[in-house]
């Protein structure tokens, strides 16, 4: 004997004794409920199909527990735009056991419903576990701080007044030197060049190619050598189009540059 019921906007094929998870219900754990939206009933010999519901048909069930499903991770990213967003979702559900259909049929095994005390104990255990895991790294940090304090040298003796005066004069001279005017080199956002990431931009800036004009005057071979000599992992990068892109950026031809970049894949022409 089985029936097809509708609850939470979904349909389920159930028989006495079945345990299933449905959309969240307001009933408490251990209470009995009736599913009155019955679409079809079969007793093995006769099949009754509702139009759309079977008149005066009921499916009795018992609420076993309320819970949440496993987390579904959602990742959104935009290609070549350095944009990534990660979120998650856990769907609430109610677990029920079907008892009978129109008063007929009995489950072979009746499951004991999880009471609120059992659920509360499980929540407390999860909270204790989360607190213990959160406190572990703190203990490591305190231990590392204690080791660092042990390794610290003994406190130095107070310095004589003459040495203090000499140090002050030295610091004043140093500050006057720092205050001397320097020519500030303007920098451009080199990541606007298709294929250039933040690390590659730092490597180019350190090599003296800080502006679009500097990159446009260079050659792909020179740029490749700069990337190879730097500490980053740039072996897979192809700077063949970088000087031309920099030239368009330096002349502020952004529309033309964007149209060309749309036809590229990681800074390389398709």
N, C-alpha and C positions, 0 to 999 in steps of 0.2 A: 504494500500500500504506500502510495506517495501522493504528494500534492505540489503544486507550483504556487508560491506566495509572492507577494510584492511588498517590499518595505524599503524605505529610504531611496526610492526611485530605482531600485534594482529588483530583479526576479531571482528566486532560488527554488531549486527542486529539493524537497525535503521528505524524509521518512521518519517515523518514530525512532528516537534514539540518536538521530544525527546531531552533531555539534557544529555550529557554524558561527562565523563572525559577520555581523550586520552593522549597518550604520548606527551611530550612538542613539540609544533609547534612554528615556528619563526614568525608567523603572530602577528600583534598587536591587542590589545583589540578593538572590534568594527568592524573589517574588515571582509569581506566575503571571504570564501575559498571554494575550490571544492575538493572533494575526488574522484579521477579518478580511483582508484583501486577498482572497483565494481565487486564482485564475483557472485552476484545473485540479480535479481529483480523480484518482484511479485506485480502485480496490482490488485490482488483479483481473477482474472480469468485466466490470463496467467502467467506462471512461466518461467523465462529465466535464465539459468545457464551458466556462462562463462566457457571458456576453455583456460586458467583459468580465464580470465577477460571478462566481457561483453563489446563488442565493442561500443565505443562512448557513454558510460554511465557515468553520473556524479551525485554526491550527493552534493548539495549546503548546506553550514552551515555558521554560524556566531560565531566568537570567543567572548565568554562572559567574561572570566577571565583566568588568570594564577595563579597557586598556588602550594602548597606543601601538600602532604598527611600527615596523622598522623605518628608519629615516630614509627618505628618498632625496639624494643629492641632486641639486640643479646647478649647472654651470653655464653661464652666459659669457661669451667673449666676442670681440670684434676683430676681425682679421686685420693685422698690420696697424692696429690703432693703440696697442699697449693697454687694452681694456679687458678686464676679467672680473666677473662677479660670481661668487659662490654662495648659494643658500641651500636650505634643506626644509623638509616638511615631514611631519609624522601625523598620520591620520588616526583620529579616535575611532574606536569600535566598541561594540557590545557583543560578548560571547554568550550564546544561548544554546539550550538543548531542547530539541523537539520532544514533547511528551506523547501527544496523540493528535489524530486528525478526526474532527467531528466526534470526539469521544471514543474512537476506535484505535486499537493498536497500543502497545506498551513498549517502551524502550527496553532492550536487553540489559543494559547497565545504566543505572542512574548516577550521574556525576554529582559529587558534593559541591555545592556552590561555594566560591571563595568569599568568605565574609569580609566585612570592612576591616576587622582587626588584622586579618592576614595581609590585606592590601596595605594597611598602615605599617605593619612590620616590614614589608618589602620596601616601602618607601624610605623608612628609617635606615634600613641596611644600605640602600643605595646612597643615601646622604652621607652616612659614615664612611663608605668607601670613597666617595668623591672628596670628602674632607681629608682623608688620609693621603690620597694621591696628591691633593693640592699642597699638603704640608711637607711632602718629601723634598721637592726642589728647594724649599726654604731652608730645610736642615742642611742640605748640601751647601747652600750659599753661606750659612753661618759657619759651617766647618771650614770652608775656604777662607772666610774672613779671619777666623781664629788662626789658621796657618799663616796667613799673610802678616797678622800682628806679631806672631812668633818670629818671623823672619825679619821684621823691621829692626834696624840698627838702634843702638842706645841713643838717648837724647844727647844732642851736642851741647857743649858748654857755652855759656853766653859769650858772644864775641866782644872784643874790646871796642871802646868808643872810636878809636882811630880807624879800625877796620870797617866799622859801620859807616863812618863818614866817607871812606874811600868807595865803598859799595854804592852809596847814594850818588856820589859824583859820577860813577860809571853808569848807573842806571839813567841819570839825567842826560849824559852824552848819548846813550843808546836811544833814548826817546827823541832827542833832537835829530838824530840821524834818521829815525823812522818817520819823523814829521816832515822831512825834506820832500818836496813835491816830486812825484814820479808820473811819467806818462802812462795813463791808464789805457790799456788795450781793450777795445770793445770786443765783445763776444757775441756770436750768433747762436741760435738754437740749431745745432747741426742735426738734431734728430728729425728735423723736417725733411731731410734728404732720405728718400726711400732706401731702406736697407741699413741705415746707421742707427744703432741703438745707443743707450746712455753710456755704456762702457767704451764703445768704439768712439763716441764723441769725445770722451775724456782722453783717450789715447791720441786722437788727432790734435786736440787742444794742447796737450803736453808736448807734442812735436812741433808746435808753432802754427798749426792750421786751425785758428780759432774762429775765423769768419768764413762766410760763403765765398768772399773774394779770394781768400787764401786757398781754399779747396779748389776753386775753379782754375787757379793758376797752376795747380799741381797736375800730376799725371796719374793714371791708375796704377802704374808700376811703382811709383814712389809711395803712393798711399798703401799699396799692398805690402811694401817693405816696412812701413811704419807699423802696420798691424802685426806683421810677423815678429818684429823686434819687441813689441809690447808684451806685457805679462798676461793679457787676456787670451781667450780662445777664439781667434778670429780666422782660423784656417779655412772655414767654409764660406767666408764672405767674398763677394765679387764686386770690387769697387769700379767696375768698368763704366758705369753711368754716373758716378758721383760728381766728377768735375762738371759735366754738362748740367746736372741738376742744380749744383751750387751756382753755376753761372746764371741760370734762370731765376734762382732765389735772390741772388745779389742784385739783379736788375728788376726784382719785384714783379716778375711775370708769374704770379701765383696760379692764375687760371690755366695757363699753358702747362705749368709744372704739374698741377693736379690731374689734368687730363692725361698727361704722359704717365704719371704714376699709377693711374687706374689700369693701364695696360701692362704694368710690371708685376713681378712676383718676387718680393723680397729685394727689390732694387735691381732685378735682372729682367731685361726685356723678354717677353714670351716669344 
